[in-house]
């Protein structure tokens, strides 16, 4: 007959080390299942079972919680980055995984403009098994279609390709009147209306550098870049540039955009920003100060700097 001490160890070992179910343990030891439940509880109380959280995980959770508390976020995801040159790839994978975990069948997800969001969309399309739909937050048809093609190319033929609604307009018009005309089109207004029903919105936070997608792809020119720089812009969300305090820069450039206004973005639920790296730090800080986002996916170094930075 097993003594109490011996049976406690056996039950704990079978359950936590051998991954047997409570019912399997009960049958193996010829005891009632409810006794297995009580013995597992007793093993915890007596210290036979001790849980130790990995220090790396503990640090990560601590940083995430500090970010959430400091910037009044709904959630935060912080990833370690061994190779800083590969940071966008790592962040895209983390974002796609996070969205896939949170999304439910039938959800609509808003997608913003930028390389990191494009990569996230491609990875999400490739991996998800869920019936979700995507809606663009800005103009820029070729940008969105390239992301879709990339994700669909590697997608299994057994998976259903997600529905995607794209604003049928360029991101930037040559004139203010041209942009107004695009925004007045019924097809464009309909998609902007769809944005408000989305369960999540995924955007990037860009730095004001010549490497930014909008400048690198020649959508905006060198003159636009210099004017924005002189006006104190530090970065952009949905191609709208903000200053260090998160205030929208006053410029004619914004009048030519076909994009979701930042003030409207604040009204959407679960606005997720995916951004990291030293060059994006000032822009991320400004976006947080402007309260444009409520979920941040970033790297550990950036997160630690954000926690240590004064908010006023």
VMD Tcl script that draws the C-alpha trace (Angstrom):
set ca {
  {0.00 0.00 0.00}
  {1.30 3.46 -0.94}
  {2.01 5.83 1.95}
  {0.72 9.40 1.69}
  {4.12 10.95 0.99}
  {4.90 8.50 -1.77}
  {1.52 8.83 -3.47}
  {1.78 12.65 -3.41}
  {5.07 12.49 -5.30}
  {3.74 9.92 -7.77}
  {0.58 11.89 -8.52}
  {2.56 15.11 -8.97}
  {5.12 13.40 -11.21}
  {2.57 11.67 -13.40}
  {0.54 14.87 -13.84}
  {3.25 17.48 -14.36}
  {6.16 15.48 -15.78}
  {4.48 12.64 -17.68}
  {1.47 14.77 -18.69}
  {-1.06 12.13 -17.72}
  {-4.66 13.23 -17.18}
  {-6.23 13.05 -13.75}
  {-8.38 10.14 -14.93}
  {-5.33 8.22 -16.25}
  {-3.56 8.71 -12.91}
  {-6.61 7.51 -11.03}
  {-6.74 4.33 -13.10}
  {-2.98 3.77 -12.85}
  {-2.94 4.07 -9.05}
  {-6.41 2.53 -8.61}
  {-7.79 5.49 -6.69}
  {-10.83 7.78 -7.30}
  {-10.23 10.76 -9.64}
  {-11.40 13.19 -6.95}
  {-8.64 11.92 -4.70}
  {-6.14 12.73 -7.46}
  {-7.50 16.30 -7.51}
  {-7.11 16.61 -3.73}
  {-3.62 15.12 -3.78}
  {-2.47 17.59 -6.45}
  {-3.76 20.45 -4.30}
  {-2.04 18.99 -1.24}
  {1.22 18.62 -3.18}
  {1.14 22.36 -3.94}
  {0.39 23.24 -0.32}
  {3.26 21.11 0.96}
  {5.75 22.46 -1.55}
  {6.21 19.22 -3.44}
  {5.09 21.14 -6.55}
  {6.81 24.49 -7.01}
  {6.36 26.75 -10.00}
  {9.27 28.88 -11.16}
  {8.73 31.48 -13.87}
  {11.58 31.77 -16.36}
  {13.47 35.02 -15.61}
  {13.34 36.11 -19.25}
  {9.56 35.71 -19.32}
  {9.24 37.43 -15.96}
  {11.25 40.42 -17.24}
  {9.20 40.60 -20.45}
  {5.88 40.59 -18.57}
  {7.20 43.22 -16.17}
  {8.18 45.54 -19.04}
  {4.83 45.01 -20.77}
  {2.90 45.81 -17.60}
  {5.01 48.92 -17.00}
  {4.23 50.14 -20.54}
  {0.53 49.48 -20.06}
  {0.46 51.37 -16.76}
  {2.53 54.34 -17.89}
  {0.73 55.00 -21.17}
  {-2.74 53.72 -20.20}
  {-2.63 51.04 -22.89}
  {-5.04 48.13 -23.22}
  {-2.17 45.76 -23.95}
  {1.49 45.59 -24.94}
  {3.74 42.98 -26.53}
  {7.50 43.26 -26.10}
  {9.90 41.05 -28.04}
  {13.62 40.44 -27.53}
  {15.68 41.23 -30.62}
  {19.09 39.61 -31.05}
  {19.68 41.11 -34.49}
  {18.60 44.74 -34.64}
  {18.83 44.71 -38.45}
  {16.05 42.11 -38.50}
  {13.76 44.01 -36.16}
  {10.91 44.66 -38.63}
  {10.72 40.98 -39.54}
  {10.57 40.00 -35.85}
  {7.92 42.60 -35.08}
  {5.82 41.54 -38.07}
  {5.84 37.93 -36.89}
  {4.89 38.97 -33.36}
  {2.08 41.19 -34.64}
  {0.67 38.52 -36.95}
  {0.72 36.00 -34.10}
  {-0.95 38.44 -31.69}
  {-3.71 39.37 -34.15}
  {-4.36 35.74 -35.07}
  {-4.65 34.86 -31.39}
  {-7.09 37.68 -30.66}
  {-9.18 37.54 -33.85}
  {-12.39 35.55 -34.13}
  {-14.20 34.20 -37.17}
  {-16.15 37.00 -38.82}
  {-13.90 39.80 -37.53}
  {-12.97 42.82 -39.63}
  {-9.43 44.15 -39.24}
  {-8.34 47.59 -40.43}
  {-4.91 47.69 -42.09}
  {-2.75 50.81 -42.33}
  {0.03 51.88 -44.68}
  {3.71 50.98 -44.32}
  {6.24 48.22 -44.81}
  {5.95 46.63 -41.37}
  {2.15 46.46 -41.60}
  {2.45 45.04 -45.11}
  {4.69 42.25 -43.78}
  {2.27 41.63 -40.92}
  {-0.65 41.34 -43.33}
  {1.25 38.87 -45.54}
  {2.21 36.67 -42.59}
  {-1.29 36.79 -41.13}
  {-2.88 35.82 -44.45}
  {-0.43 32.95 -44.81}
  {-0.92 31.50 -41.32}
  {-4.46 32.17 -40.14}
  {-7.15 29.51 -40.30}
  {-9.85 32.00 -39.33}
  {-12.49 33.59 -41.51}
  {-11.48 37.23 -41.14}
  {-11.70 40.23 -43.47}
  {-9.35 43.17 -43.97}
  {-10.19 46.80 -44.71}
  {-7.63 49.42 -45.78}
  {-7.31 52.60 -43.76}
  {-5.69 54.59 -46.55}
  {-5.47 54.89 -50.29}
  {-2.59 53.25 -52.11}
  {-4.03 50.36 -54.08}
  {-0.72 48.92 -55.35}
  {0.72 48.84 -51.83}
  {-2.15 46.77 -50.49}
  {-2.40 44.45 -53.49}
  {1.32 43.60 -53.27}
  {0.84 42.54 -49.63}
  {-2.18 40.44 -50.58}
  {-0.40 38.73 -53.47}
  {2.61 37.93 -51.29}
  {0.46 36.40 -48.53}
  {-1.82 34.52 -50.93}
  {1.11 33.08 -52.91}
  {2.28 30.96 -49.96}
  {-1.18 30.25 -48.62}
  {-2.36 26.66 -48.75}
  {-4.97 25.97 -51.41}
  {-7.10 24.37 -48.70}
  {-7.43 27.71 -46.90}
  {-10.01 30.31 -47.82}
  {-8.44 33.59 -48.96}
  {-9.62 36.41 -46.66}
  {-11.90 39.12 -48.01}
  {-10.08 42.42 -48.50}
  {-11.71 45.82 -49.10}
  {-9.27 48.38 -50.53}
  {-9.92 52.10 -50.88}
  {-9.92 52.64 -54.69}
  {-7.72 55.72 -54.62}
  {-4.06 56.75 -54.40}
  {-2.56 57.58 -51.02}
  {-1.58 61.08 -52.11}
  {-3.25 63.25 -54.71}
  {-1.37 65.95 -56.60}
  {-3.86 68.60 -55.43}
  {-6.18 69.28 -52.51}
  {-9.20 69.36 -54.82}
  {-8.18 66.02 -56.31}
  {-8.04 64.45 -52.84}
  {-11.45 65.91 -51.99}
  {-12.86 64.42 -55.18}
  {-11.51 60.97 -54.30}
  {-12.85 61.19 -50.75}
  {-16.29 62.13 -52.11}
  {-16.55 59.02 -54.27}
  {-19.30 56.65 -52.97}
  {-16.98 53.63 -53.17}
  {-14.34 55.40 -51.07}
  {-16.87 56.68 -48.53}
  {-18.28 53.15 -48.19}
  {-14.92 51.69 -47.19}
  {-14.24 54.53 -44.75}
  {-17.61 53.65 -43.24}
  {-16.58 49.99 -42.96}
  {-13.51 51.02 -40.93}
  {-15.68 52.02 -37.99}
  {-17.03 48.47 -37.67}
  {-13.63 46.76 -37.46}
  {-12.63 44.80 -34.37}
  {-8.97 45.80 -34.67}
  {-6.87 48.40 -36.50}
  {-3.23 47.66 -37.28}
  {-0.90 50.56 -38.08}
  {2.79 51.34 -38.20}
  {4.57 54.33 -36.69}
  {7.06 55.83 -39.13}
  {10.03 58.06 -38.42}
  {10.65 61.20 -40.43}
  {13.52 59.81 -42.49}
  {14.12 59.42 -46.19}
  {13.89 55.65 -45.63}
  {10.20 55.96 -44.64}
  {7.92 54.06 -47.04}
  {6.11 57.17 -48.28}
  {9.41 58.81 -49.31}
  {11.26 55.68 -50.39}
  {8.47 54.82 -52.84}
  {8.40 58.42 -54.14}
  {4.79 58.95 -53.13}
  {5.99 62.09 -51.38}
  {9.00 64.06 -52.60}
  {12.08 65.72 -51.15}
  {10.29 69.08 -50.92}
  {7.53 67.51 -48.80}
  {10.19 65.94 -46.58}
  {12.03 69.22 -45.96}
  {8.84 71.17 -45.23}
  {7.66 68.57 -42.71}
  {11.08 68.56 -41.08}
  {11.07 72.38 -40.76}
  {7.62 72.28 -39.20}
  {8.85 69.97 -36.44}
  {7.50 66.61 -37.59}
  {9.10 63.57 -35.91}
  {7.06 60.76 -37.44}
  {3.77 59.66 -38.92}
  {0.74 57.47 -38.44}
  {-1.28 56.62 -41.57}
  {1.01 59.09 -43.43}
  {-0.06 61.99 -41.18}
  {2.88 63.66 -39.49}
  {2.98 64.63 -35.83}
  {5.32 66.66 -33.66}
  {7.15 65.49 -30.53}
  {4.01 65.96 -28.40}
  {1.78 64.04 -30.78}
  {0.11 67.08 -32.31}
  {-0.79 66.91 -35.99}
  {1.47 69.14 -38.09}
  {-0.37 71.87 -39.99}
  {0.60 71.46 -43.63}
  {-0.95 71.41 -47.09}
  {0.55 67.94 -47.50}
  {-2.18 66.47 -45.29}
  {-4.90 68.04 -47.44}
  {-3.74 65.89 -50.36}
  {-3.94 62.58 -48.48}
  {-6.66 59.96 -48.85}
  {-6.40 58.46 -45.39}
  {-8.25 57.97 -42.11}
  {-7.95 61.14 -39.96}
  {-6.01 60.55 -36.75}
  {-8.82 61.92 -34.59}
  {-11.12 59.29 -36.08}
  {-8.51 56.62 -35.40}
  {-8.83 57.40 -31.69}
  {-12.47 56.28 -31.80}
  {-11.67 52.81 -33.13}
  {-11.36 49.89 -30.74}
  {-8.10 47.99 -30.34}
  {-5.76 50.20 -32.36}
  {-2.51 48.24 -32.58}
  {0.76 49.98 -33.45}
  {3.66 47.82 -34.65}
  {6.94 49.70 -34.48}
  {10.41 49.51 -32.97}
  {14.05 50.39 -33.32}
  {16.16 53.37 -32.32}
  {15.15 55.48 -35.33}
  {11.46 55.08 -34.48}
  {11.75 55.91 -30.76}
  {10.87 59.61 -30.97}
  {7.92 58.91 -33.26}
  {6.59 56.12 -31.02}
  {6.85 58.40 -27.98}
  {4.93 61.13 -29.84}
  {2.21 58.68 -30.89}
  {1.77 57.53 -27.29}
  {1.63 61.12 -26.06}
  {-1.07 61.82 -28.66}
  {-3.14 58.85 -27.42}
  {-3.65 57.54 -30.95}
  {-3.08 53.89 -30.04}
  {-4.05 51.57 -27.21}
  {-1.96 48.47 -28.01}
  {1.79 48.58 -28.74}
  {3.97 45.83 -30.21}
  {7.64 46.80 -29.96}
  {11.11 45.57 -29.04}
  {12.60 45.32 -25.57}
  {15.17 48.11 -25.94}
  {12.57 50.59 -27.21}
  {10.11 49.52 -24.51}
  {12.66 50.08 -21.76}
  {13.46 53.56 -23.09}
  {9.75 54.40 -23.25}
  {9.33 53.42 -19.62}
  {12.26 55.60 -18.56}
  {11.18 58.62 -20.64}
  {9.31 61.49 -19.03}
  {5.80 61.89 -20.44}
  {5.46 65.65 -19.85}
}
mol new
graphics top color blue
foreach p $ca { graphics top sphere $p radius 0.5 }
foreach p [lrange $ca 0 end-1] q [lrange $ca 1 end] { graphics top cylinder $p $q radius 0.2 }
display resetview
